[in-house]
Amino acid sequence: MEDTSKLNTSKLGTKKYWDDFYTVEKSNFEENPEDTGECWFDDSNAEDRMIEFLQDHLGEYSIAQDASMIDLGTGNGHLLFQLHEEGFRGKMVGVDYSEKSIEFAREIMNSRFEEDSSLEFSAADIFDPSWDISQFDVVLDKGTLDAIALSGLTSPNGKPITSAYPKVVEKLMKKNSVFLITSCNFTETELKKMIESPVLQAWETIQYPAFKFGGQVGSAICSIAFVKK
Ligand SMILES: C[S@@+](CC[C@H](N)C(=O)[O-])C[C@H]1O[C@@H](n2cnc3c(N)ncnc32)[C@H](O)[C@@H]1O
């Protein structure tokens, strides 16, 4: 079977691409404060679906109104801002390896939220072994594993960098915490194959409208919640 964890590389897998991208988005925002930039997978309403999922599962595993959350590859921070708008009030950390993304997210935060909003943004490469951060109740990824898969980077053991991803996520998770990921590059089966382990188990899948192409039924996007046992 084809190893789909090794996707073709693309400029979307480079830090330079994201630095340039958020430089433009930040300057657009400075000109027009209504323009908070691109919301990944907006067509599929993925952000709302992820938030609804957390709302519908309040009280299950570590999902709570005051759950601590980290958003990996946060971009403009929109997912965390929306979670805050929807009443989630735990500590929320957005991390991204593009300093420009972090500057941009902080600018939006400072313009929209009180200083003590419990939101924070921090620049880090999630694969940096010296990156040290606490554990969370909810770990989020919207489009970040997709971008990482396009980098073509490898781990020190020569395997695709994506193979190191589940361990990075697991380290950030408390026992009984939830990892909610949305991807457009991987199918539900592929994501489960990449991420599942005895410690990290698939729990629920968010269903999106399916499309039919060439007799095959598929979905352009997929969100799965995993639980740390
Ligand atoms: C497709 S964008 C998604 C952004 C945001 N999650 C959203 O939904 O709008 C992928 C993001 O992952 C970030 N990223 C890629 N590789 C990363 C890494 N190794 N560590 C931290 N962030 C990374 C990029 O800078 C970019 O902001």
The ligand as an SDF file (V2000), in Angstrom:
LIG
                    3D

 27 29  0  0  0  0  0  0  0  0999 V2000
   -2.4350   25.6770    6.8820 C   0  0  0  0  0  0  0  0  0  0  0  0
   -1.8310   26.8170    8.0770 S   0  0  0  0  0  0  0  0  0  0  0  0
   -3.1130   26.7080    9.2770 C   0  0  0  0  0  0  0  0  0  0  0  0
   -3.1580   27.8940   10.2010 C   0  0  0  0  0  0  0  0  0  0  0  0
   -4.3020   27.8680   11.2280 C   0  0  0  0  0  0  0  0  0  0  0  0
   -4.2530   26.6580   12.0290 N   0  0  0  0  0  0  0  0  0  0  0  0
   -5.6460   27.9970   10.5640 C   0  0  0  0  0  0  0  0  0  0  0  0
   -6.4540   27.0760   10.6390 O   0  0  0  0  0  0  0  0  0  0  0  0
   -5.8950   29.0480    9.9480 O   0  0  0  0  0  0  0  0  0  0  0  0
   -0.4890   25.8790    8.8300 C   0  0  0  0  0  0  0  0  0  0  0  0
    0.2090   26.6080    9.9580 C   0  0  0  0  0  0  0  0  0  0  0  0
    1.1610   25.7370   10.5570 O   0  0  0  0  0  0  0  0  0  0  0  0
    2.3250   26.4620   10.8950 C   0  0  0  0  0  0  0  0  0  0  0  0
    3.4310   25.4780   11.0330 N   0  0  0  0  0  0  0  0  0  0  0  0
    3.9200   24.6420   10.0800 C   0  0  0  0  0  0  0  0  0  0  0  0
    4.9090   23.8790   10.5630 N   0  0  0  0  0  0  0  0  0  0  0  0
    5.0430   24.2060   11.8800 C   0  0  0  0  0  0  0  0  0  0  0  0
    5.8970   23.7600   12.9210 C   0  0  0  0  0  0  0  0  0  0  0  0
    6.8380   22.8120   12.7080 N   0  0  0  0  0  0  0  0  0  0  0  0
    5.7700   24.2980   14.1590 N   0  0  0  0  0  0  0  0  0  0  0  0
    4.8250   25.2730   14.3850 C   0  0  0  0  0  0  0  0  0  0  0  0
    4.0010   25.7500   13.4240 N   0  0  0  0  0  0  0  0  0  0  0  0
    4.0830   25.2200   12.1940 C   0  0  0  0  0  0  0  0  0  0  0  0
    2.4490   27.4650    9.7440 C   0  0  0  0  0  0  0  0  0  0  0  0
    3.2700   28.5850   10.0490 O   0  0  0  0  0  0  0  0  0  0  0  0
    0.9800   27.8350    9.5200 C   0  0  0  0  0  0  0  0  0  0  0  0
    0.5980   28.9270   10.3310 O   0  0  0  0  0  0  0  0  0  0  0  0
  1  2  1  0
  2  3  1  0
  2 10  1  0
  3  4  1  0
  4  5  1  0
  5  6  1  0
  5  7  1  0
  7  8  2  0
  7  9  1  0
 10 11  1  0
 11 12  1  0
 11 26  1  0
 12 13  1  0
 13 14  1  0
 13 24  1  0
 14 15  1  0
 14 23  1  0
 15 16  2  0
 16 17  1  0
 17 18  1  0
 17 23  2  0
 18 19  1  0
 18 20  2  0
 20 21  1  0
 21 22  2  0
 22 23  1  0
 24 25  1  0
 24 26  1  0
 26 27  1  0
M  CHG  2   2   1   9  -1
M  END
$$$$
